[in-house]
Amino acid sequence: MNQYNSNISRIFYILPPLLGLISVAAGAFGAHALQNMLPDKNIVWWQTASDYLMYHSLASLFTLSFYSSLPKIRHCCSLFSIGSLLFCGSLFFMAITSNKSLAILTPIGGLFFLVGWGYMIWLFLRLKTETTS
């Protein structure tokens, strides 16, 4: 494996736990530091972003368990990461600022999540099953 592929593989292994760490920190920050500072609607946005960041961090970790036998599954990690940046990032921004100028990014990020899940389904449907007789 050349150095470029090694660095790419490292990113796929580091990013999911990093996003999980950010999710836990953001959730705690929202529950303790922001609870009395932001309107309830903004707290809901913050919590939704924290939750979805964790869901897709865990989903990315799940996909890594198939990486050696199904290398294309790494694309799911990429789609989930881009979705997290757009969906969760825009919600975090809106929660903190009450500025909805990035609101268009939220459904685009959600679309990346959906494509990632759909691609995972497609990959799993294409798996050849081995039977023993």
N, C-alpha and C positions, 0 to 999 in steps of 0.2 A: 504494500500500500504506500503510495507516495505521500509526501508531507501534506499536500493540499487535502487529500481524502482523509488523512488522519485528523487534521484540524476540523474538517466538516463533521466527522464522526464524533469528535469531542464536543462540538457545539450541540449535536443532537442529544448527547447524554447529560450535558450541564444545564441546558435551557429548561427542561421540565422541572427539575428540583428548584432551580432559581425562581421560576414563576410561582411554584408552590410556596416558597419562602416569602416572596413578595405578597402573595395572597393572604397568608397568615398575618404578616405584619400590617397590611392594609386593613384587614378585618378588625384586628385589635385596635389600630389607630382610629378607625371609624367608630367603633363601639365605645371607646374611652375618651379620646381627645375631641372628636367631632360631634359627638352626640348632642351636646348642648349649644353648639356653635352654628349648626346648619339647620335649615328647615327639614321637616320630616321627609318631604319628597326627595330632597338631596341625599339624605341618609339612605333612603331606599335605593337610589341610583348607586351609591357607594357600595352598599351591601351586595347588590346584584353584580357589580363589577368584581368584587372580591370572590363571590361564589363561582362565577363563570371562569374566573382565572384559575381557581382551584380545580374545578371540574376538568378543564382542558389541560392543566398540568398533569393530573392523574391519568387522563386519557393518553397523553403523550408518553408517559412512563409505561403504560400498558402496551402501546405500540412497540416500544423498544424491546419488549420481550420477544417479539417476532422478527426483529431486525436481521438476525443472522440467517434465518431461513426465508425471509421475505423482505429484501432490502428496499423495495419500492415503498414500503410502509413509512419510510422516513418522510415522504411527502405529506403524510397526515400530520406529523409533528410540525412541519413547515406551515401548513394551512392553519393548524390550531394556534401556532405562535403569531402569525399575521392576524388571525381573528382576535386573539387576545389583545394585541396592540391596538387594533382599531376599535373593537367592541368595548373592551374594558377600559382602555385608555380614554376613549371619548366619554364614557360614563364617569370615570374618575374626574376628568376635567370639568364636566358639567356639574358634578356634585360640589366641587370646591369653588367654582366660579359663578355658578348659576347662569353661565353663558352657554347658549345652545348652538353656537356657530359651528361646532363640530358634530352636531347631532346626526348629520347625514352619514358619518362614519360608523355609527352604531349598527344600523342594519347591514352595512357592507361587511363589517366584522362578523356579524351573525351569519352572513352568507358564506364567509370563509369557514366558519364552524360547520355549517351544513355540508359544504363540499368535502371537508375533511372526513366527516362521518360517512358520507355517501361513498367516498373513495375507499374508505376502510371496508365498507360492506362489499363493494365491488371486488376488492382484492381477496377478501375471504371467500366470496362466491367462486372465484377462479382457482382456489386452491385445489390441487389434486389430492384426493383422499386415497390413502393406501389401505387395501384390505388384505387381511391374512386369511388364507384358506387352508 
